[in-house]
Amino acid sequence: MPHLETCLGILRRLIAKGNLNGVPLAERAINEYWDATLPRARKSGLRLLRQDILAQANAVVGDRRSFAEIVNAYIETKLAE
């Protein structure tokens, strides 16, 4: 699962910064994971990402929490596709 680990690393770094200007980078990382992953594994991988993002959201405050919530909402959108 190298694509999942790469995506997760990018999202963690972006959440740690908490800069809302990084939202397009987070979306791009998620989209790249989606495109590089076999269709049958995409949603389960996104669920793993979501779990990690929610754990981070619960551990931070302010802009970092807002950023994590925005990323989670994007993941929810992708899961609904």
Order of alpha helices (4+ residues) and beta strands (2+ residues): alpha-alpha-alpha-alpha
